């Protein structure tokens, strides 16, 4: 379905660059069929040299491409789309990875009934272990979802959700890698306070998270079952878990995820209002 297709990327930041690299590595797109533009010329040139993709103007990205990836910051999206609104056509697929911006926001700014898909990837796409969720706009249909799935499965796992769930997706998987890094940071610090050299504590924390994640992904059991299996009554794990519970760790975590979801909604309200 992607054979011979040309991808245009507007915005070549860390996420846009990581996605392009993943697409090329998975051999679902050829570098010569990928066009990119960015408002920062030096960054664009460096990325194009590294990935061996085509550096063109934003106008040419849109004109030459079958699939257009919108990877600019939310605050820059309106200006970009307003400037090039007349260049899109309904045979194209537009995929946006801008946090907080709805498909209606994109559709409202480009002329014609252009199919739009909104995707929330996360940072582990850098190592082809991303978790991405997508939703279809009102002009998109099943084939557009298939194309989106093919692209983003090259850099990890993909699920489809409804658009009203995207703020929560942002708070769970979009922001989630930072929660894992924070856990590693805290576990490292705790190990250091309890007498381990920092490098040893850091190594053990990272490997423990990696091993636990592998078990979770490859097990038929849910997280609660896995946790209970390693929590012997009266043991060290039970003591730690009880302390976490007594000190309100769950509620703290729930509030953090809620804050992330709320901020995603705020971004939508600030930058994502439609013209109508």
One Martini backbone bead per residue (centre of mass of N, CA, C, O) as a GRO file, in nm:
protein
  276
    1UNK     BB    1   0.053   0.065  -0.013
    2UNK     BB    2   0.349   0.230  -0.009
    3UNK     BB    3   0.434   0.188  -0.283
    4UNK     BB    4   0.566   0.485  -0.419
    5UNK     BB    5   0.532   0.670  -0.199
    6UNK     BB    6   0.510   1.011  -0.082
    7UNK     BB    7   0.678   1.197   0.172
    8UNK     BB    8   0.585   1.474   0.378
    9UNK     BB    9   0.773   1.705   0.595
   10UNK     BB   10   0.660   1.933   0.849
   11UNK     BB   11   0.905   1.920   1.041
   12UNK     BB   12   1.248   1.847   1.195
   13UNK     BB   13   1.242   1.731   1.462
   14UNK     BB   14   1.282   1.477   1.671
   15UNK     BB   15   1.024   1.326   1.581
   16UNK     BB   16   1.042   1.353   1.275
   17UNK     BB   17   1.321   1.221   1.251
   18UNK     BB   18   1.253   0.950   1.387
   19UNK     BB   19   1.036   0.861   1.188
   20UNK     BB   20   1.199   0.863   0.931
   21UNK     BB   21   1.414   0.660   1.025
   22UNK     BB   22   1.209   0.428   1.068
   23UNK     BB   23   1.098   0.407   0.780
   24UNK     BB   24   1.370   0.343   0.649
   25UNK     BB   25   1.458   0.097   0.819
   26UNK     BB   26   1.184  -0.064   0.734
   27UNK     BB   27   1.138  -0.016   0.417
   28UNK     BB   28   0.864   0.166   0.344
   29UNK     BB   29   1.072   0.393   0.260
   30UNK     BB   30   1.241   0.606   0.052
   31UNK     BB   31   1.449   0.869   0.065
   32UNK     BB   32   1.369   0.985  -0.228
   33UNK     BB   33   1.046   0.991  -0.108
   34UNK     BB   34   1.147   1.227   0.093
   35UNK     BB   35   1.018   1.533   0.217
   36UNK     BB   36   1.158   1.846   0.356
   37UNK     BB   37   1.079   2.097   0.611
   38UNK     BB   38   1.206   2.407   0.774
   39UNK     BB   39   1.265   2.704   0.961
   40UNK     BB   40   1.552   2.555   1.010
   41UNK     BB   41   1.807   2.521   0.797
   42UNK     BB   42   2.033   2.369   0.953
   43UNK     BB   43   1.859   2.138   1.060
   44UNK     BB   44   1.759   2.041   0.787
   45UNK     BB   45   2.032   1.978   0.656
   46UNK     BB   46   2.131   1.771   0.863
   47UNK     BB   47   1.897   1.569   0.826
   48UNK     BB   48   1.926   1.524   0.520
   49UNK     BB   49   2.216   1.418   0.530
   50UNK     BB   50   2.166   1.179   0.725
   51UNK     BB   51   1.896   1.055   0.562
   52UNK     BB   52   1.879   1.122   0.250
   53UNK     BB   53   1.685   1.349   0.192
   54UNK     BB   54   1.463   1.598   0.072
   55UNK     BB   55   1.519   1.937   0.021
   56UNK     BB   56   1.244   2.162   0.056
   57UNK     BB   57   0.980   2.331   0.030
   58UNK     BB   58   0.673   2.355   0.162
   59UNK     BB   59   0.528   2.363  -0.108
   60UNK     BB   60   0.667   2.100  -0.223
   61UNK     BB   61   0.581   1.903  -0.013
   62UNK     BB   62   0.279   1.920  -0.090
   63UNK     BB   63   0.291   1.877  -0.404
   64UNK     BB   64   0.469   1.586  -0.395
   65UNK     BB   65   0.271   1.443  -0.189
   66UNK     BB   66   0.072   1.180  -0.045
   67UNK     BB   67   0.203   1.219   0.241
   68UNK     BB   68   0.146   1.434   0.530
   69UNK     BB   69   0.361   1.548   0.790
   70UNK     BB   70   0.273   1.712   1.087
   71UNK     BB   71   0.569   1.848   1.289
   72UNK     BB   72   0.481   2.094   1.430
   73UNK     BB   73   0.406   2.318   1.642
   74UNK     BB   74   0.110   2.419   1.759
   75UNK     BB   75   0.176   2.739   1.736
   76UNK     BB   76   0.251   2.692   1.407
   77UNK     BB   77   0.009   2.566   1.246
   78UNK     BB   78  -0.182   2.793   1.152
   79UNK     BB   79   0.016   2.949   0.974
   80UNK     BB   80   0.090   2.721   0.784
   81UNK     BB   81  -0.196   2.646   0.678
   82UNK     BB   82  -0.285   2.927   0.580
   83UNK     BB   83  -0.054   2.954   0.363
   84UNK     BB   84  -0.125   2.635   0.226
   85UNK     BB   85  -0.435   2.560   0.182
   86UNK     BB   86  -0.454   2.532  -0.152
   87UNK     BB   87  -0.248   2.271  -0.197
   88UNK     BB   88  -0.438   2.071  -0.117
   89UNK     BB   89  -0.564   1.729  -0.169
   90UNK     BB   90  -0.789   1.450  -0.157
   91UNK     BB   91  -0.551   1.232  -0.229
   92UNK     BB   92  -0.448   1.298   0.036
   93UNK     BB   93  -0.262   1.251   0.344
   94UNK     BB   94  -0.305   1.382   0.674
   95UNK     BB   95  -0.059   1.394   0.940
   96UNK     BB   96  -0.082   1.457   1.290
   97UNK     BB   97   0.153   1.531   1.587
   98UNK     BB   98   0.005   1.754   1.734
   99UNK     BB   99  -0.054   1.857   2.032
  100UNK     BB  100  -0.408   1.928   2.085
  101UNK     BB  101  -0.488   1.895   1.778
  102UNK     BB  102  -0.746   1.866   1.589
  103UNK     BB  103  -0.892   1.763   1.303
  104UNK     BB  104  -1.069   2.014   1.270
  105UNK     BB  105  -0.841   2.217   1.271
  106UNK     BB  106  -0.714   2.118   1.009
  107UNK     BB  107  -0.963   2.110   0.817
  108UNK     BB  108  -1.033   2.424   0.853
  109UNK     BB  109  -0.736   2.510   0.700
  110UNK     BB  110  -0.815   2.329   0.453
  111UNK     BB  111  -0.900   2.269   0.137
  112UNK     BB  112  -1.127   2.052   0.137
  113UNK     BB  113  -1.180   1.694   0.181
  114UNK     BB  114  -0.939   1.618   0.380
  115UNK     BB  115  -0.765   1.365   0.502
  116UNK     BB  116  -0.737   1.318   0.863
  117UNK     BB  117  -0.476   1.228   1.098
  118UNK     BB  118  -0.427   1.160   1.441
  119UNK     BB  119  -0.114   1.151   1.631
  120UNK     BB  120   0.037   0.981   1.926
  121UNK     BB  121   0.343   0.966   2.001
  122UNK     BB  122   0.664   0.854   2.129
  123UNK     BB  123   0.997   0.853   2.213
  124UNK     BB  124   1.059   0.533   2.145
  125UNK     BB  125   1.087   0.571   1.834
  126UNK     BB  126   1.401   0.596   1.848
  127UNK     BB  127   1.387   0.253   1.915
  128UNK     BB  128   1.128   0.112   1.793
  129UNK     BB  129   0.920   0.150   2.084
  130UNK     BB  130   0.659   0.273   2.032
  131UNK     BB  131   0.345   0.447   2.133
  132UNK     BB  132   0.063   0.468   1.922
  133UNK     BB  133  -0.212   0.692   1.852
  134UNK     BB  134  -0.520   0.704   1.657
  135UNK     BB  135  -0.736   0.926   1.460
  136UNK     BB  136  -1.014   1.001   1.271
  137UNK     BB  137  -1.140   1.199   1.060
  138UNK     BB  138  -1.427   1.285   0.881
  139UNK     BB  139  -1.255   1.225   0.591
  140UNK     BB  140  -1.171   0.958   0.701
  141UNK     BB  141  -1.072   0.612   0.653
  142UNK     BB  142  -0.968   0.299   0.669
  143UNK     BB  143  -0.723   0.329   0.469
  144UNK     BB  144  -0.590   0.558   0.639
  145UNK     BB  145  -0.542   0.380   0.885
  146UNK     BB  146  -0.357   0.176   0.748
  147UNK     BB  147  -0.130   0.368   0.670
  148UNK     BB  148  -0.072   0.464   0.956
  149UNK     BB  149  -0.005   0.185   1.073
  150UNK     BB  150   0.233   0.119   0.888
  151UNK     BB  151   0.411   0.351   0.972
  152UNK     BB  152   0.404   0.325   1.301
  153UNK     BB  153   0.491   0.018   1.313
  154UNK     BB  154   0.797   0.087   1.241
  155UNK     BB  155   0.813   0.234   1.560
  156UNK     BB  156   0.598   0.016   1.679
  157UNK     BB  157   0.295   0.066   1.829
  158UNK     BB  158  -0.069   0.047   1.742
  159UNK     BB  159  -0.367   0.247   1.799
  160UNK     BB  160  -0.716   0.296   1.808
  161UNK     BB  161  -0.908   0.595   1.865
  162UNK     BB  162  -1.085   0.833   1.990
  163UNK     BB  163  -1.070   1.172   2.004
  164UNK     BB  164  -1.171   1.198   2.312
  165UNK     BB  165  -0.892   1.024   2.400
  166UNK     BB  166  -0.624   1.195   2.338
  167UNK     BB  167  -0.558   1.332   2.606
  168UNK     BB  168  -0.510   1.063   2.754
  169UNK     BB  169  -0.291   0.955   2.575
  170UNK     BB  170  -0.093   1.181   2.636
  171UNK     BB  171  -0.082   1.112   2.953
  172UNK     BB  172   0.019   0.813   2.915
  173UNK     BB  173   0.216   0.780   2.647
  174UNK     BB  174   0.331   1.055   2.570
  175UNK     BB  175   0.439   1.107   2.880
  176UNK     BB  176   0.536   0.829   3.003
  177UNK     BB  177   0.850   0.819   2.974
  178UNK     BB  178   0.898   1.025   3.205
  179UNK     BB  179   0.800   0.840   3.431
  180UNK     BB  180   1.021   0.629   3.394
  181UNK     BB  181   1.260   0.819   3.439
  182UNK     BB  182   1.175   0.900   3.723
  183UNK     BB  183   1.192   0.623   3.845
  184UNK     BB  184   1.494   0.585   3.790
  185UNK     BB  185   1.584   0.831   3.948
  186UNK     BB  186   1.466   0.744   4.226
  187UNK     BB  187   1.601   0.463   4.247
  188UNK     BB  188   1.887   0.568   4.234
  189UNK     BB  189   1.873   0.754   4.481
  190UNK     BB  190   1.789   0.539   4.684
  191UNK     BB  191   2.040   0.357   4.647
  192UNK     BB  192   2.243   0.573   4.730
  193UNK     BB  193   2.130   0.627   5.019
  194UNK     BB  194   2.174   0.300   5.083
  195UNK     BB  195   2.503   0.265   4.957
  196UNK     BB  196   2.532   0.293   4.659
  197UNK     BB  197   2.669   0.343   4.386
  198UNK     BB  198   2.545   0.532   4.138
  199UNK     BB  199   2.614   0.348   3.893
  200UNK     BB  200   2.487   0.094   4.015
  201UNK     BB  201   2.203   0.199   4.069
  202UNK     BB  202   2.144   0.282   3.775
  203UNK     BB  203   2.179   0.007   3.644
  204UNK     BB  204   1.970  -0.150   3.813
  205UNK     BB  205   1.728   0.028   3.744
  206UNK     BB  206   1.729  -0.003   3.433
  207UNK     BB  207   1.720  -0.319   3.424
  208UNK     BB  208   1.460  -0.351   3.586
  209UNK     BB  209   1.276  -0.198   3.391
  210UNK     BB  210   1.335  -0.366   3.143
  211UNK     BB  211   1.251  -0.644   3.259
  212UNK     BB  212   0.964  -0.566   3.347
  213UNK     BB  213   0.865  -0.482   3.065
  214UNK     BB  214   0.905  -0.754   2.926
  215UNK     BB  215   0.714  -0.912   3.107
  216UNK     BB  216   0.460  -0.743   3.053
  217UNK     BB  217   0.448  -0.778   2.739
  218UNK     BB  218   0.485  -1.118   2.749
  219UNK     BB  219   0.237  -1.137   2.928
  220UNK     BB  220  -0.094  -1.247   3.028
  221UNK     BB  221  -0.063  -1.072   3.264
  222UNK     BB  222  -0.128  -0.839   3.476
  223UNK     BB  223   0.021  -0.614   3.680
  224UNK     BB  224  -0.105  -0.711   3.946
  225UNK     BB  225  -0.025  -1.009   3.923
  226UNK     BB  226   0.279  -0.967   3.903
  227UNK     BB  227   0.313  -0.820   4.170
  228UNK     BB  228   0.192  -1.041   4.359
  229UNK     BB  229   0.399  -1.266   4.282
  230UNK     BB  230   0.650  -1.080   4.420
  231UNK     BB  231   0.467  -1.055   4.698
  232UNK     BB  232   0.561  -1.149   4.991
  233UNK     BB  233   0.465  -1.210   5.290
  234UNK     BB  234   0.679  -1.015   5.488
  235UNK     BB  235   0.852  -0.883   5.281
  236UNK     BB  236   1.024  -0.647   5.110
  237UNK     BB  237   0.809  -0.574   4.901
  238UNK     BB  238   0.575  -0.535   5.098
  239UNK     BB  239   0.705  -0.300   5.252
  240UNK     BB  240   0.721  -0.104   5.015
  241UNK     BB  241   0.425  -0.104   4.921
  242UNK     BB  242   0.306  -0.009   5.190
  243UNK     BB  243   0.450   0.261   5.193
  244UNK     BB  244   0.333   0.373   4.936
  245UNK     BB  245   0.036   0.357   5.023
  246UNK     BB  246   0.056   0.524   5.291
  247UNK     BB  247   0.181   0.784   5.107
  248UNK     BB  248   0.009   0.817   4.828
  249UNK     BB  249   0.115   0.728   4.541
  250UNK     BB  250  -0.132   0.685   4.365
  251UNK     BB  251  -0.258   0.968   4.388
  252UNK     BB  252  -0.017   1.118   4.276
  253UNK     BB  253  -0.021   0.981   3.999
  254UNK     BB  254  -0.310   1.048   3.913
  255UNK     BB  255  -0.264   1.358   3.924
  256UNK     BB  256  -0.045   1.370   3.707
  257UNK     BB  257  -0.214   1.260   3.471
  258UNK     BB  258  -0.434   1.472   3.492
  259UNK     BB  259  -0.250   1.716   3.437
  260UNK     BB  260  -0.175   1.628   3.150
  261UNK     BB  261  -0.459   1.623   3.034
  262UNK     BB  262  -0.527   1.917   3.099
  263UNK     BB  263  -0.298   2.040   2.925
  264UNK     BB  264  -0.395   1.931   2.656
  265UNK     BB  265  -0.661   2.088   2.663
  266UNK     BB  266  -0.532   2.370   2.679
  267UNK     BB  267  -0.390   2.360   2.407
  268UNK     BB  268  -0.646   2.331   2.242
  269UNK     BB  269  -0.775   2.602   2.342
  270UNK     BB  270  -0.536   2.790   2.254
  271UNK     BB  271  -0.455   2.658   1.946
  272UNK     BB  272  -0.735   2.470   1.854
  273UNK     BB  273  -0.919   2.660   1.724
  274UNK     BB  274  -1.161   2.718   1.517
  275UNK     BB  275  -1.303   2.923   1.270
  276UNK     BB  276  -1.620   2.860   1.324
   0.00000   0.00000   0.00000
